[in-house]
Amino acid sequence: MMPKILLALALVVLSGCSLSNLPTPRATYRPVPDPALCARIAAIPGVTGVDLRWSNGFDNPNGYRGSIHIKAHTDAVQVLDRALAILRQGHPAADLGGLEVAPDGSFATSPLDVGLMTQADYTARYGPQPGTGIPPPTPLRLRR
């Protein structure tokens, strides 16, 4: 049993397979650079801080991760909606499930909390990428 595992590991190493730097989808549009996306999100009323990053490693292939901090009594769901619409202008088909909007002293809200789980969900809500960066007029609702 052990020799088979060692043989499999050796084949992976010898093949040059890299578990980081996985291929990403190609954009059919010019993606907005990440610093510009973060600046747009930081300009949303009620946002006090933005800690977002994009990565393409084995543990997080083609995804944005991080948090958006907001003032107390700011509608986290609406900030999340605006932020997701903005991030759709970034990397193509990026996973947005690791994004959280965190009001001071309260529970964080993520795309899963509003029923956005797949690329098809994001396309249904915001249209094809890159979109306009503005969410549709129908408000998102928590689905907890």
BAFI-202183 format. One record per residue (C-alpha): x, y, z. Coordinates in pm, whole numbers, m for minus. Layout:
REM BAFI-202183
<atom px="X" py="Y" pz="Z"/>
...
//
This chain:
REM BAFI-202183
<atom px="0" py="0" pz="0"/>
<atom px="275" py="248" pz="99"/>
<atom px="473" py="199" pz="m227"/>
<atom px="163" py="288" pz="m431"/>
<atom px="123" py="615" pz="m240"/>
<atom px="491" py="697" pz="m284"/>
<atom px="469" py="615" pz="m654"/>
<atom px="166" py="842" pz="m694"/>
<atom px="343" py="1129" pz="m515"/>
<atom px="652" py="1080" pz="m728"/>
<atom px="444" py="1096" pz="m1046"/>
<atom px="285" py="1422" pz="m933"/>
<atom px="625" py="1573" pz="m854"/>
<atom px="788" py="1448" pz="m1174"/>
<atom px="498" py="1562" pz="m1391"/>
<atom px="553" py="1921" pz="m1280"/>
<atom px="200" py="1937" pz="m1146"/>
<atom px="153" py="2239" pz="m927"/>
<atom px="m131" py="2249" pz="m679"/>
<atom px="m105" py="2626" pz="m663"/>
<atom px="m145" py="2857" pz="m960"/>
<atom px="m437" py="2662" pz="m1102"/>
<atom px="m559" py="2785" pz="m1441"/>
<atom px="m814" py="3063" pz="m1428"/>
<atom px="m1089" py="3137" pz="m1676"/>
<atom px="m1000" py="3387" pz="m1948"/>
<atom px="m1186" py="3714" pz="m1944"/>
<atom px="m1374" py="3831" pz="m2250"/>
<atom px="m1361" py="4181" pz="m2100"/>
<atom px="m1093" py="4394" pz="m1937"/>
<atom px="m1106" py="4308" pz="m1564"/>
<atom px="m1096" py="4603" pz="m1326"/>
<atom px="m776" py="4581" pz="m1118"/>
<atom px="m822" py="4461" pz="m759"/>
<atom px="m707" py="4790" pz="m598"/>
<atom px="m971" py="4980" pz="m797"/>
<atom px="m1239" py="4729" pz="m695"/>
<atom px="m1143" py="4769" pz="m328"/>
<atom px="m1152" py="5149" pz="m360"/>
<atom px="m1504" py="5132" pz="m510"/>
<atom px="m1620" py="4907" pz="m227"/>
<atom px="m1459" py="5135" pz="32"/>
<atom px="m1664" py="5424" pz="m113"/>
<atom px="m1997" py="5251" pz="m38"/>
<atom px="m2178" py="5451" pz="234"/>
<atom px="m2130" py="5294" pz="577"/>
<atom px="m1813" py="5100" pz="487"/>
<atom px="m1533" py="5158" pz="738"/>
<atom px="m1274" py="4913" pz="604"/>
<atom px="m1205" py="4667" pz="323"/>
<atom px="m979" py="4364" pz="364"/>
<atom px="m1015" py="4167" pz="39"/>
<atom px="m773" py="3960" pz="m162"/>
<atom px="m788" py="3739" pz="m468"/>
<atom px="m593" py="3417" pz="m482"/>
<atom px="m559" py="3120" pz="m708"/>
<atom px="m405" py="2849" pz="m494"/>
<atom px="m505" py="2495" pz="m411"/>
<atom px="m693" py="2604" pz="m99"/>
<atom px="m867" py="2894" pz="m275"/>
<atom px="m882" py="2854" pz="m653"/>
<atom px="m985" py="3170" pz="m838"/>
<atom px="m1159" py="3337" pz="m547"/>
<atom px="m1197" py="3657" pz="m352"/>
<atom px="m1171" py="3621" pz="24"/>
<atom px="m1193" py="3868" pz="307"/>
<atom px="m1421" py="4106" pz="484"/>
<atom px="m1586" py="4443" pz="450"/>
<atom px="m1631" py="4625" pz="779"/>
<atom px="m1931" py="4854" pz="817"/>
<atom px="m2070" py="5094" pz="1075"/>
<atom px="m2332" py="4968" pz="1317"/>
<atom px="m2687" py="5009" pz="1181"/>
<atom px="m2567" py="4988" pz="820"/>
<atom px="m2763" py="4736" pz="611"/>
<atom px="m2508" py="4456" pz="565"/>
<atom px="m2711" py="4281" pz="296"/>
<atom px="m2728" py="4590" pz="77"/>
<atom px="m2353" py="4656" pz="121"/>
<atom px="m2290" py="4291" pz="28"/>
<atom px="m2510" py="4327" pz="m281"/>
<atom px="m2322" py="4636" pz="m399"/>
<atom px="m1983" py="4477" pz="m325"/>
<atom px="m2070" py="4161" pz="m520"/>
<atom px="m2184" py="4366" pz="m819"/>
<atom px="m1852" py="4552" pz="m809"/>
<atom px="m1643" py="4233" pz="m773"/>
<atom px="m1814" py="4085" pz="m1079"/>
<atom px="m1607" py="4336" pz="m1277"/>
<atom px="m1286" py="4172" pz="m1154"/>
<atom px="m1147" py="3825" pz="m1222"/>
<atom px="m1372" py="3615" pz="m1447"/>
<atom px="m1585" py="3348" pz="m1276"/>
<atom px="m1421" py="3424" pz="m941"/>
<atom px="m1562" py="3250" pz="m636"/>
<atom px="m1721" py="3516" pz="m415"/>
<atom px="m1837" py="3282" pz="m138"/>
<atom px="m1551" py="3381" pz="92"/>
<atom px="m1665" py="3742" pz="120"/>
<atom px="m1818" py="3866" pz="444"/>
<atom px="m1974" py="4194" pz="545"/>
<atom px="m1912" py="4243" pz="915"/>
<atom px="m2100" py="4509" pz="1111"/>
<atom px="m1922" py="4617" pz="1428"/>
<atom px="m2034" py="4388" pz="1710"/>
<atom px="m2270" py="4176" pz="1500"/>
<atom px="m2276" py="3863" pz="1286"/>
<atom px="m2115" py="3871" pz="942"/>
<atom px="m2323" py="3826" pz="626"/>
<atom px="m2195" py="3625" pz="327"/>
<atom px="m2326" py="3542" pz="m22"/>
<atom px="m2453" py="3207" pz="108"/>
<atom px="m2680" py="3392" pz="351"/>
<atom px="m2866" py="3552" pz="59"/>
<atom px="m2882" py="3239" pz="m158"/>
<atom px="m2590" py="3314" pz="m392"/>
<atom px="m2389" py="2994" pz="m419"/>
<atom px="m2288" py="2933" pz="m780"/>
<atom px="m2175" py="3127" pz="m1085"/>
<atom px="m2525" py="3073" pz="m1226"/>
<atom px="m2670" py="3247" pz="m917"/>
<atom px="m2437" py="3545" pz="m967"/>
<atom px="m2520" py="3565" pz="m1338"/>
<atom px="m2894" py="3550" pz="m1264"/>
<atom px="m2857" py="3836" pz="m1014"/>
<atom px="m2597" py="4061" pz="m1180"/>
<atom px="m2599" py="3953" pz="m1544"/>
<atom px="m2300" py="3827" pz="m1739"/>
<atom px="m1957" py="3953" pz="m1643"/>
<atom px="m1843" py="4224" pz="m1619"/>
<atom px="m2184" py="4376" pz="m1554"/>
<atom px="m2233" py="4739" pz="m1455"/>
<atom px="m2105" py="4724" pz="m1098"/>
<atom px="m2452" py="4822" pz="m980"/>
<atom px="m2693" py="4563" pz="m836"/>
<atom px="m3046" py="4533" pz="m973"/>
<atom px="m3321" py="4732" pz="m797"/>
<atom px="m3479" py="4425" pz="m636"/>
<atom px="m3325" py="4403" pz="m287"/>
<atom px="m3154" py="4090" pz="m162"/>
<atom px="m3299" py="3924" pz="147"/>
<atom px="m3140" py="3707" pz="413"/>
<atom px="m3227" py="3339" pz="384"/>
<atom px="m3117" py="3221" pz="728"/>
//
